[in-house]
Amino acid sequence: MPLPPNEPQMSELTQQAIDWLVVLRSDTLSDSEIVAFAEWLAYDHSRSEAFAAAENLFGDMVQAAKQTTVSPERVDVANEPTEKTPNQILFKNKPAARYRRWLTYSLGLAAAWLFAVILVIPEQSHLFNNYLSDYHTQTGELRDIPLADGSHILLNTNSAVSVDYSGSLRQITLHHGQANFTVAKDAQRPFEVITDGLNVRALGTVFEAYNPDSQEISVTVQQHAVAAHLQTDNHSVKVNAGQRLRYRSGTALEQPESTELKQATAWQQHRLFINDRPLAELLAELDRYRLGRIFLSDQTLKNLRVTGVFSLDNPDDVLNAVRNVLNLKVTRLGPWWVLLHR
């Protein structure tokens, strides 16, 4: 994004940092662009400083705009000369187009800054769902919710549900996130969970539903079974204890697969169980429990293997332990963004 004409020139690094702010606000931001940004940021410490300075520039420009804005010049009805303050004279002598260019430039940085806020605080993208829900959790929060019929919902980090009980049906809507359901028996009122077009009916059971931002919904059964079907198709698929059903929007339901319950349900004890999985998978899980984002500087780091049981009470402690074991370096941009590199 070039500076408006006749303005002081920025350093090349600052210009690159502003360009990256604009890229990061794109609705079509790809994984390769995130990796490219991580590689750019990891090159040396001066780039982290330049990126932070680009964010600060937006704040400085807003402050400067507040200080230079004055009331419109008063018009004397009798066309008599009126006394002008120095600020009014300065304002009159500056072309209006120059301020419009600065305004356009400021708005561009403002939009980039707002996108950066979403990256730092992911649950902000779910504020509307949280507002509509009956219960929701913040990042890192684990919440047990007792229901009127004796059932329980264990709500994982950054999740939201609504409860609708009637005389003939107990219906839960999972707006986003992950929830475990322990269902009380009631033969007259089936217990059903709905999430993004998928209906899951309990058959006297303990099960969980997970609806992440990746749009691949999963249903894992711990006890007994559930029957799942699409709202557009009455054909149901039975999922038994120890099985997981995966569903991606716009596709047909497939048969469930076996899953390791110890690993799948570790979050219910606020733990993360990883058994010989790629580092990228571990970091994606940690991202769910902390404010901010964790980036890897290159593709080769994604496939490093990790095994362990980690407490989720402090995700940054897990991050530090893993990077020490794998002999990785860390670059931090503020309190939230973390870049791992060699």
N, C-alpha and C positions, 0 to 999 in steps of 0.2 A: 504494500500500500504506500505509494509515494506521498511525500509531504506536499501540502499546498505550495504553489509558487511564491517566491519572495519571502519564504520563511527560513529561519536558520536550519542548516542541514544537521541531521543526526548522524551519529557514528554508524558504521555498517552493521555492527552487532546489534545495536538498538533497533535498527530498521528490520533486521532479520527476526528479532524477538517480536516486533509488532506484527510482522507477516505471520508468525506462528500463532499469535493470538487470534488472528483472523481465520486461519486454517482450523484451529481448534473449535471455533464456533459453528463450523459447517454441520448441517443436518446429515450429511453423507460422509462424515468422518470415518475413514477406514482403519483397519488394524495396521496396514502398512504405513499410513500417515502417523499413527501413534508411535510406531517403532521408529520412524524417521525423526520424529520430534525428540524421542528419547535419545537417539544417537547424537542428534545435534546438541542436546542439553548436556550430554555426558562428555563432550569433547574436552572441555576444560571449565574451571570454576567461573571464568569471566562470563560465560554464556548464561549461567544461572543468575548472576548479578544483572546481566542485561535484560533477562526476562522479567526479573523482579522490578527493574527500573521501568520497563514498558508498562507494567501494571500501575506503578506509582505515577507515571506520566498522566494516565487518565485522571487520577485524583487531583493532580496539580492543575490540569486543564480545567476541570470543573470548578476548582477553587478560584482560578484566575478569571473564569467567566463570571462568577458571582461578584468579584471585586470590580470588574470593569463595566458591568451593566448599570446604567443609570436611567432615570425616568425620561420619557420623551421631552424634547425641548418645548417650553411653553410658547404659544403663539399669542402675540399681543394684538387685540382686536383693532386698536387704532393704528397699527403698523408702526408704532413707536419703537425705537431701539430698546432692547431689554438686556440687562446685564447677564453675562454668561460666566459660569464658574470655569476654572481651568479644565476640570474633567469633562464638562459639556463641550468645550472647544476641541479637546482631544478626540472625543467621541465623534464629533461632526466631521473632523478632518480625515478619519479613517474610512475607507470605502466599505460600504455595507457588504459587498460581495466577499470581502476578506473574512468577515465574521461568519458569513454563511458557510464558507469553506471550512473554517475552524469548527463550526457546529457539526457539519457533516463528518469531519474527521473524529470529533469527540463521540458522536453517536456510534461510529464504527467501533471505536475502542470500548464504548459502554456495552455494546452487544457482545463483544469478545469477553469482556469482564463477566457479564452475566452467565455466559457459557462456562467460564472457568469456575464460577460459583457452583454450578450444577455438578462439575467434575469433582469439586472439593466436598460437596454435601449431596451425595446421590439421592437421598430420600426427598429432596426438594422436587424432583421430577414426579413424585407421587403425592404432592400436597393435596390435590383435588380428591384423590381416592381416600386419603386419610380423613379429609373433611367429611366425606359421605359415609365413612365406616362407623360402626358402633365401637370397635376396639382397634387400636393400632399400636405398634411399637416403634421406638426410635432405633437408630443405628446402635448395635451392640446390646440392645435390651432383650431379655427373655421374660415372657409374662404368662402366668397361668390364669386362665379365665374360667371360673365355675359358671355353669349355665343353670337355668331354673329347673331343668329336668334331672339334674344330677350329672349330666355330661360335663366334660372338661375340654377346653381348647388350650393347648400350649403354643403360644405364638412366638415365633423366632424373630430375629433381628429384622427391622425394616419391613414389617408385614401389616396387613390390614384385613379385617373381616367384618361382615355384617350378619346379624342374626335375625331370622324371621320365623317365629314359631306360630303355628295356627293349630286349630283343633284336629287337623288331619295330616299335617306335615311339619317336620322340623328341618328348616332349610338354612344353610350357611353359605354365604357368598365370600369366597376368597378373592379379594381384589388384586392383591399382589403379595409376594413373599411366600413364607413357609409356615405351615401349622400342623400340629399333631392333634388328632381327635380321639378322645376316649369316650365311647358312646354308651349311655345308659339305655337299658332295655325299655322299649315301649312298643308293643306289638301294634297299637292303634295308630302310631305316628312314626312313619319311617324317618330316618335321619339321612339327609342328603347334602352334599357339598357341591356347589357350582363354581366353576372358574373358567372364564373365557370359552364358553360353549361346551365344556365337558361336565357331565353330571356323574357324580360318584355316590352310590347309595350303599350305606353300611349294612352288612349282614350280621350284626352283633359283633363289634370289632374294635380294634385299635389300629388306626392308620394315619398316614400323613399325606398332605398334598403340597406340592411346591410349584409355584408359578413365578419363575424368575423373569428378568427383563429379556432374556434370550428367546422367550416365547416357546420354549420346549417345556411343557408341563410334565411333571412326574407324580405318580401315586404309588406309595410304598405301604405295604400291609404288614403290621407286626403280629396281629392276632386275628384269627378267623378269616374273613374274606370281605370283599366289596364287589359290587357290580357297576361297571362304568359304561356309559354310552354317550354319544354326541347328541346335542339338542336337535340336530338335523337328521338323526338316524336312531331309531329305536333298538337297533341291534346292540346287545350288550356284551361286554367282555368281563369274565370273572377273574379277579386277582386274588390269589390265596396268600396266606402268611408266608413271608420270606420271598415274595415276588414284588417286582416293580413294573409299572406300566408307564411307558413314555408316549407322549402325544405332542405333535407339532401342528399348529393351526393350519387348517386347509388340507390335512391329510386324513386318511382313514385310520381307525384304531388298529394297532398291531397286537400280537399276542404278548403277554407279559413275560419278563425274564427274571431269572433268579438273581438275588442280590444279597450282599453280606450285611445283615442287619446290624451287627456291631458297629460297622463303619457308617452305615446310613443313618443310624439313630444317635450317634455320638453327640450331636448338637443339643440333644435334650438334656444332657449333663453339662452343657456349655463347653464341650470339648470338640476338637477336630481330629479325626482319625484318618491318617494318610498312609497307605501301604504301597510303596514302590510306584508312586505316581509322579508325573512331570511337575517341575517347579511351578510352571504356569498355572496348573490346577490348584496348587496350594495357595498361590497369591490371589487367584480369583476368589477363593473362599475367604481369605483374610480381608479382601476388599469389602465383603459384605458386613464386616463387624467393626470397621473403623471409618472415620471420616477421611475422605481424600482418595487418592489413587496411587497404586504401586505400578511402576513401569520397569520393563527390562530393556537394556540397551541394545540387545541384538537377539536374533532368533535362536541362536545356539543355546542360550541360557534357558530357554523355555523347556527344553527337553531334559535338563538335569533331573535326576531321580531323587525323590524324597520319601522317607518313611518315618513315622512317628505319631505320637499322641500328644496334642498340644492343647493347653488351656486357652479358652477364648476370652478370659477375663481381661487380658491386656494383649491385643494383637501385635502391638509394636515389639513386645518382648519376644514373641514368636518370630517375628521378622528378623530381629537382631540375632537370635539363636541360629536360624537357618542360614543367614548370610555368613555367619562366622564358620559354620560347619562347611559351607561350600566355598569359603574363601572369596567372598564377593565384597566389593566396595559399595558404599552408599553415598548418594548425593541427595540432600534434602533441599527443597524449595519451599520455605516456610514450614509451618507445622504439619502440613497435610500431604504434599506431593513427595513421593520417594522414588528415586531411580536407582536400581541395582545394576552394577556393571563390574567388569574385570579391572 
